[in-house]
Amino acid sequence: MSEKKKSDFGIWVKSVNTKSGPQEVLSFSVNGVRYNAWKNNFKSSEKSPDYNAYVDNYVKPNTPTGNKPLADNTTFEKNSHKPSANDLPF
């Protein structure tokens, strides 16, 4: 009776837009640590790796919700600036 071996981890392929155009990035985790592997575009010899893996420590920033101010001391009043005769039109 053959026993099916469970995979140790999986690898996902993502398409990422970069300055030099779209690139495929391999994304995986080992022991709870996330990694991204990027194609080595600066490969100098056969001994150089095809992909370089980096720890993925990106944390998605919190986005403001609703109409809350961005900071406690940031307030805006409607029509707070009254134009004067000395104001320039540009």
N, CA, C and O atoms as a GROMACS GRO file, in nm:
protein
  360
    1MET      N    1   0.084  -0.117   0.000
    1MET     CA    2   0.000   0.000   0.000
    1MET      C    3   0.089   0.123   0.000
    1MET      O    4   0.175   0.138   0.087
    2SER      N    5   0.070   0.212  -0.096
    2SER     CA    6   0.155   0.330  -0.104
    2SER      C    7   0.094   0.443  -0.021
    2SER      O    8  -0.027   0.465  -0.019
    3GLU      N    9   0.183   0.512   0.045
    3GLU     CA   10   0.141   0.625   0.128
    3GLU      C   11   0.176   0.754   0.057
    3GLU      O   12   0.289   0.770   0.010
    4LYS      N   13   0.082   0.846   0.050
    4LYS     CA   14   0.105   0.972  -0.019
    4LYS      C   15   0.178   1.067   0.075
    4LYS      O   16   0.132   1.094   0.186
    5LYS      N   17   0.294   1.118   0.030
    5LYS     CA   18   0.374   1.208   0.112
    5LYS      C   19   0.318   1.349   0.102
    5LYS      O   20   0.289   1.398  -0.007
    6LYS      N   21   0.303   1.413   0.217
    6LYS     CA   22   0.256   1.551   0.220
    6LYS      C   23   0.371   1.644   0.185
    6LYS      O   24   0.484   1.622   0.228
    7SER      N   25   0.342   1.746   0.107
    7SER     CA   26   0.443   1.843   0.066
    7SER      C   27   0.494   1.922   0.187
    7SER      O   28   0.417   1.951   0.279
    8ASP      N   29   0.622   1.955   0.188
    8ASP     CA   30   0.680   2.032   0.298
    8ASP      C   31   0.638   2.178   0.292
    8ASP      O   32   0.613   2.239   0.396
    9PHE      N   33   0.629   2.235   0.172
    9PHE     CA   34   0.581   2.372   0.154
    9PHE      C   35   0.545   2.392   0.009
    9PHE      O   36   0.583   2.314  -0.078
   10GLY      N   37   0.470   2.501  -0.017
   10GLY     CA   38   0.427   2.532  -0.153
   10GLY      C   39   0.492   2.660  -0.201
   10GLY      O   40   0.541   2.741  -0.122
   11ILE      N   41   0.492   2.678  -0.332
   11ILE     CA   42   0.550   2.799  -0.394
   11ILE      C   43   0.444   2.859  -0.486
   11ILE      O   44   0.384   2.790  -0.568
   12TRP      N   45   0.422   2.990  -0.469
   12TRP     CA   46   0.327   3.061  -0.552
   12TRP      C   47   0.403   3.154  -0.645
   12TRP      O   48   0.506   3.211  -0.607
   13VAL      N   49   0.353   3.170  -0.768
   13VAL     CA   50   0.414   3.260  -0.866
   13VAL      C   51   0.327   3.385  -0.874
   13VAL      O   52   0.207   3.376  -0.902
   14LYS      N   53   0.388   3.501  -0.849
   14LYS     CA   54   0.318   3.628  -0.857
   14LYS      C   55   0.379   3.710  -0.969
   14LYS      O   56   0.498   3.699  -0.997
   15SER      N   57   0.297   3.793  -1.032
   15SER     CA   58   0.348   3.886  -1.132
   15SER      C   59   0.353   4.024  -1.066
   15SER      O   60   0.253   4.072  -1.013
   16VAL      N   61   0.471   4.087  -1.069
   16VAL     CA   62   0.494   4.216  -1.003
   16VAL      C   63   0.542   4.316  -1.106
   16VAL      O   64   0.630   4.286  -1.186
   17ASN      N   65   0.484   4.436  -1.105
   17ASN     CA   66   0.530   4.542  -1.194
   17ASN      C   67   0.649   4.613  -1.131
   17ASN      O   68   0.641   4.660  -1.017
   18THR      N   69   0.759   4.620  -1.205
   18THR     CA   70   0.880   4.687  -1.158
   18THR      C   71   0.916   4.798  -1.258
   18THR      O   72   0.851   4.814  -1.360
   19LYS      N   73   1.021   4.872  -1.226
   19LYS     CA   74   1.067   4.979  -1.316
   19LYS      C   75   1.106   4.924  -1.452
   19LYS      O   76   1.087   4.990  -1.554
   20SER      N   77   1.160   4.803  -1.454
   20SER     CA   78   1.205   4.743  -1.579
   20SER      C   79   1.096   4.658  -1.646
   20SER      O   80   1.124   4.587  -1.743
   21GLY      N   81   0.973   4.663  -1.594
   21GLY     CA   82   0.863   4.588  -1.652
   21GLY      C   83   0.817   4.477  -1.559
   21GLY      O   84   0.872   4.461  -1.450
   22PRO      N   85   0.716   4.402  -1.600
   22PRO     CA   86   0.663   4.296  -1.514
   22PRO      C   87   0.763   4.182  -1.496
   22PRO      O   88   0.833   4.143  -1.589
   23GLN      N   89   0.767   4.130  -1.374
   23GLN     CA   90   0.854   4.016  -1.343
   23GLN      C   91   0.775   3.915  -1.261
   23GLN      O   92   0.684   3.951  -1.187
   24GLU      N   93   0.811   3.788  -1.275
   24GLU     CA   94   0.751   3.685  -1.193
   24GLU      C   95   0.834   3.666  -1.068
   24GLU      O   96   0.957   3.658  -1.074
   25VAL      N   97   0.765   3.658  -0.954
   25VAL     CA   98   0.830   3.641  -0.824
   25VAL      C   99   0.776   3.513  -0.762
   25VAL      O  100   0.655   3.490  -0.761
   26LEU      N  101   0.865   3.431  -0.710
   26LEU     CA  102   0.824   3.310  -0.640
   26LEU      C  103   0.806   3.344  -0.493
   26LEU      O  104   0.895   3.402  -0.431
   27SER      N  105   0.691   3.309  -0.436
   27SER     CA  106   0.659   3.341  -0.297
   27SER      C  107   0.636   3.210  -0.222
   27SER      O  108   0.560   3.125  -0.268
   28PHE      N  109   0.701   3.195  -0.105
   28PHE     CA  110   0.686   3.073  -0.026
   28PHE      C  111   0.719   3.102   0.119
   28PHE      O  112   0.775   3.207   0.151
   29SER      N  113   0.684   3.009   0.207
   29SER     CA  114   0.720   3.023   0.348
   29SER      C  115   0.776   2.891   0.399
   29SER      O  116   0.732   2.784   0.358
   30VAL      N  117   0.873   2.902   0.489
   30VAL     CA  118   0.936   2.786   0.551
   30VAL      C  119   0.940   2.814   0.701
   30VAL      O  120   0.992   2.916   0.745
   31ASN      N  121   0.884   2.723   0.778
   31ASN     CA  122   0.878   2.736   0.924
   31ASN      C  123   0.817   2.870   0.967
   31ASN      O  124   0.863   2.931   1.063
   32GLY      N  125   0.713   2.915   0.897
   32GLY     CA  126   0.644   3.038   0.931
   32GLY      C  127   0.710   3.165   0.885
   32GLY      O  128   0.658   3.274   0.911
   33VAL      N  129   0.825   3.157   0.817
   33VAL     CA  130   0.895   3.275   0.766
   33VAL      C  131   0.867   3.286   0.616
   33VAL      O  132   0.889   3.191   0.541
   34ARG      N  133   0.816   3.404   0.574
   34ARG     CA  134   0.783   3.425   0.432
   34ARG      C  135   0.906   3.470   0.355
   34ARG      O  136   0.988   3.547   0.405
   35TYR      N  137   0.918   3.419   0.232
   35TYR     CA  138   1.028   3.453   0.143
   35TYR      C  139   0.975   3.489   0.005
   35TYR      O  140   0.868   3.441  -0.035
   36ASN      N  141   1.047   3.571  -0.067
   36ASN     CA  142   1.023   3.600  -0.208
   36ASN      C  143   1.152   3.572  -0.283
   36ASN      O  144   1.260   3.609  -0.237
   37ALA      N  145   1.141   3.506  -0.397
   37ALA     CA  146   1.258   3.476  -0.480
   37ALA      C  147   1.244   3.548  -0.613
   37ALA      O  148   1.146   3.530  -0.685
   38TRP      N  149   1.342   3.631  -0.643
   38TRP     CA  150   1.344   3.711  -0.766
   38TRP      C  151   1.448   3.653  -0.862
   38TRP      O  152   1.554   3.607  -0.819
   39LYS      N  153   1.417   3.656  -0.991
   39LYS     CA  154   1.510   3.608  -1.092
   39LYS      C  155   1.639   3.690  -1.085
   39LYS      O  156   1.634   3.812  -1.073
   40ASN      N  157   1.752   3.622  -1.094
   40ASN     CA  158   1.883   3.686  -1.088
   40ASN      C  159   1.916   3.741  -1.227
   40ASN      O  160   1.963   3.667  -1.314
   41ASN      N  161   1.892   3.870  -1.248
   41ASN     CA  162   1.921   3.932  -1.377
   41ASN      C  163   2.068   3.968  -1.393
   41ASN      O  164   2.109   4.012  -1.501
   42PHE      N  165   2.147   3.951  -1.289
   42PHE     CA  166   2.289   3.985  -1.293
   42PHE      C  167   2.375   3.859  -1.280
   42PHE      O  168   2.484   3.863  -1.222
   43LYS      N  169   2.327   3.750  -1.334
   43LYS     CA  170   2.398   3.623  -1.328
   43LYS      C  171   2.527   3.634  -1.408
   43LYS      O  172   2.525   3.664  -1.527
   44SER      N  173   2.640   3.609  -1.340
   44SER     CA  174   2.770   3.628  -1.404
   44SER      C  175   2.835   3.496  -1.449
   44SER      O  176   2.923   3.497  -1.535
   45SER      N  177   2.791   3.384  -1.393
   45SER     CA  178   2.847   3.255  -1.432
   45SER      C  179   2.744   3.146  -1.404
   45SER      O  180   2.639   3.172  -1.346
   46GLU      N  181   2.775   3.024  -1.447
   46GLU     CA  182   2.685   2.911  -1.422
   46GLU      C  183   2.671   2.882  -1.273
   46GLU      O  184   2.571   2.824  -1.231
   47LYS      N  185   2.769   2.922  -1.193
   47LYS     CA  186   2.764   2.898  -1.049
   47LYS      C  187   2.674   2.999  -0.977
   47LYS      O  188   2.637   2.977  -0.862
   48SER      N  189   2.639   3.108  -1.044
   48SER     CA  190   2.550   3.208  -0.985
   48SER      C  191   2.408   3.150  -0.979
   48SER      O  192   2.368   3.076  -1.068
   49PRO      N  193   2.331   3.183  -0.874
   49PRO     CA  194   2.196   3.127  -0.863
   49PRO      C  195   2.102   3.184  -0.968
   49PRO      O  196   2.118   3.297  -1.012
   50ASP      N  197   2.003   3.103  -1.007
   50ASP     CA  198   1.902   3.148  -1.102
   50ASP      C  199   1.807   3.248  -1.035
   50ASP      O  200   1.759   3.341  -1.100
   51TYR      N  201   1.780   3.228  -0.906
   51TYR     CA  202   1.693   3.316  -0.829
   51TYR      C  203   1.762   3.352  -0.698
   51TYR      O  204   1.837   3.272  -0.642
   52ASN      N  205   1.734   3.473  -0.648
   52ASN     CA  206   1.782   3.516  -0.518
   52ASN      C  207   1.661   3.529  -0.426
   52ASN      O  208   1.563   3.594  -0.462
   53ALA      N  209   1.666   3.466  -0.308
   53ALA     CA  210   1.554   3.467  -0.214
   53ALA      C  211   1.582   3.568  -0.103
   53ALA      O  212   1.693   3.579  -0.052
   54TYR      N  213   1.477   3.640  -0.067
   54TYR     CA  214   1.484   3.740   0.038
   54TYR      C  215   1.370   3.719   0.137
   54TYR      O  216   1.262   3.675   0.097
   55VAL      N  217   1.392   3.750   0.264
   55VAL     CA  218   1.286   3.742   0.363
   55VAL      C  219   1.182   3.849   0.330
   55VAL      O  220   1.217   3.965   0.307
   56ASP      N  221   1.056   3.810   0.328
   56ASP     CA  222   0.946   3.902   0.300
   56ASP      C  223   0.899   3.962   0.432
   56ASP      O  224   0.818   3.902   0.503
   57ASN      N  225   0.951   4.080   0.465
   57ASN     CA  226   0.914   4.144   0.591
   57ASN      C  227   0.822   4.265   0.567
   57ASN      O  228   0.813   4.354   0.651
   58TYR      N  229   0.755   4.267   0.451
   58TYR     CA  230   0.664   4.376   0.418
   58TYR      C  231   0.542   4.370   0.508
   58TYR      O  232   0.483   4.264   0.528
   59VAL      N  233   0.504   4.485   0.563
   59VAL     CA  234   0.383   4.497   0.643
   59VAL      C  235   0.293   4.598   0.574
   59VAL      O  236   0.334   4.712   0.550
   60LYS      N  237   0.172   4.558   0.541
   60LYS     CA  238   0.079   4.647   0.472
   60LYS      C  239   0.046   4.764   0.564
   60LYS      O  240   0.006   4.744   0.679
   61PRO      N  241   0.061   4.888   0.514
   61PRO     CA  242   0.032   5.004   0.598
   61PRO      C  243  -0.117   5.017   0.624
   61PRO      O  244  -0.200   4.978   0.542
   62ASN      N  245  -0.149   5.072   0.742
   62ASN     CA  246  -0.289   5.097   0.774
   62ASN      C  247  -0.338   5.214   0.690
   62ASN      O  248  -0.268   5.315   0.676
   63THR      N  249  -0.456   5.201   0.634
   63THR     CA  250  -0.512   5.310   0.554
   63THR      C  251  -0.617   5.381   0.638
   63THR      O  252  -0.693   5.317   0.710
   64PRO      N  253  -0.622   5.514   0.627
   64PRO     CA  254  -0.723   5.586   0.704
   64PRO      C  255  -0.863   5.549   0.658
   64PRO      O  256  -0.886   5.529   0.538
   65THR      N  257  -0.955   5.541   0.752
   65THR     CA  258  -1.092   5.506   0.718
   65THR      C  259  -1.184   5.623   0.751
   65THR      O  260  -1.159   5.700   0.844
   66GLY      N  261  -1.288   5.635   0.674
   66GLY     CA  262  -1.386   5.739   0.699
   66GLY      C  263  -1.329   5.877   0.676
   66GLY      O  264  -1.240   5.896   0.593
   67ASN      N  265  -1.380   5.974   0.750
   67ASN     CA  266  -1.337   6.112   0.737
   67ASN      C  267  -1.250   6.155   0.854
   67ASN      O  268  -1.245   6.274   0.888
   68LYS      N  269  -1.181   6.061   0.916
   68LYS     CA  270  -1.095   6.095   1.027
   68LYS      C  271  -0.973   6.171   0.976
   68LYS      O  272  -0.923   6.140   0.867
   69PRO      N  273  -0.922   6.271   1.052
   69PRO     CA  274  -0.802   6.341   1.010
   69PRO      C  275  -0.682   6.248   1.013
   69PRO      O  276  -0.681   6.150   1.088
   70LEU      N  277  -0.580   6.277   0.931
   70LEU     CA  278  -0.460   6.195   0.925
   70LEU      C  279  -0.379   6.205   1.053
   70LEU      O  280  -0.311   6.110   1.090
   71ALA      N  281  -0.384   6.320   1.120
   71ALA     CA  282  -0.314   6.339   1.246
   71ALA      C  283  -0.406   6.417   1.339
   71ALA      O  284  -0.498   6.485   1.293
   72ASP      N  285  -0.381   6.408   1.471
   72ASP     CA  286  -0.468   6.474   1.568
   72ASP      C  287  -0.467   6.626   1.553
   72ASP      O  288  -0.569   6.691   1.574
   73ASN      N  289  -0.352   6.683   1.517
   73ASN     CA  290  -0.342   6.827   1.509
   73ASN      C  291  -0.372   6.882   1.370
   73ASN      O  292  -0.348   6.999   1.344
   74THR      N  293  -0.425   6.800   1.281
   74THR     CA  294  -0.457   6.843   1.146
   74THR      C  295  -0.605   6.878   1.139
   74THR      O  296  -0.690   6.791   1.149
   75THR      N  297  -0.634   7.005   1.122
   75THR     CA  298  -0.773   7.047   1.107
   75THR      C  299  -0.784   7.137   0.984
   75THR      O  300  -0.694   7.214   0.954
   76PHE      N  301  -0.894   7.125   0.917
   76PHE     CA  302  -0.919   7.206   0.799
   76PHE      C  303  -1.056   7.269   0.814
   76PHE      O  304  -1.154   7.202   0.845
   77GLU      N  305  -1.061   7.396   0.793
   77GLU     CA  306  -1.189   7.465   0.798
   77GLU      C  307  -1.226   7.509   0.657
   77GLU      O  308  -1.140   7.552   0.580
   78LYS      N  309  -1.353   7.496   0.625
   78LYS     CA  310  -1.399   7.536   0.494
   78LYS      C  311  -1.388   7.688   0.480
   78LYS      O  312  -1.433   7.762   0.567
   79ASN      N  313  -1.328   7.732   0.370
   79ASN     CA  314  -1.308   7.875   0.342
   79ASN      C  315  -1.229   7.944   0.452
   79ASN      O  316  -1.260   8.058   0.489
   80SER      N  317  -1.126   7.878   0.504
   80SER     CA  318  -1.047   7.938   0.612
   80SER      C  319  -0.956   8.049   0.558
   80SER      O  320  -0.912   8.135   0.635
   81HIS      N  321  -0.927   8.050   0.429
   81HIS     CA  322  -0.843   8.155   0.371
   81HIS      C  323  -0.932   8.256   0.300
   81HIS      O  324  -1.003   8.222   0.205
   82LYS      N  325  -0.927   8.379   0.346
   82LYS     CA  326  -1.005   8.485   0.282
   82LYS      C  327  -0.912   8.559   0.187
   82LYS      O  328  -0.809   8.609   0.231
   83PRO      N  329  -0.947   8.568   0.058
   83PRO     CA  330  -0.860   8.637  -0.036
   83PRO      C  331  -0.853   8.785  -0.004
   83PRO      O  332  -0.951   8.846   0.040
   84SER      N  333  -0.734   8.843  -0.029
   84SER     CA  334  -0.716   8.987  -0.007
   84SER      C  335  -0.674   9.052  -0.137
   84SER      O  336  -0.650   8.983  -0.237
   85ALA      N  337  -0.666   9.182  -0.137
   85ALA     CA  338  -0.627   9.257  -0.258
   85ALA      C  339  -0.484   9.228  -0.295
   85ALA      O  340  -0.448   9.247  -0.411
   86ASN      N  341  -0.399   9.183  -0.203
   86ASN     CA  342  -0.257   9.157  -0.229
   86ASN      C  343  -0.232   9.016  -0.282
   86ASN      O  344  -0.119   8.985  -0.321
   87ASP      N  345  -0.334   8.930  -0.284
   87ASP     CA  346  -0.316   8.792  -0.333
   87ASP      C  347  -0.289   8.792  -0.483
   87ASP      O  348  -0.352   8.867  -0.558
   88LEU      N  349  -0.198   8.710  -0.524
   88LEU     CA  350  -0.168   8.695  -0.666
   88LEU      C  351  -0.262   8.592  -0.727
   88LEU      O  352  -0.295   8.495  -0.659
   89PRO      N  353  -0.306   8.608  -0.851
   89PRO     CA  354  -0.402   8.517  -0.911
   89PRO      C  355  -0.338   8.385  -0.957
   89PRO      O  356  -0.408   8.299  -1.010
   90PHE      N  357  -0.208   8.368  -0.937
   90PHE     CA  358  -0.144   8.243  -0.980
   90PHE      C  359  -0.051   8.192  -0.876
   90PHE      O  360   0.011   8.088  -0.895
   0.00000   0.00000   0.00000
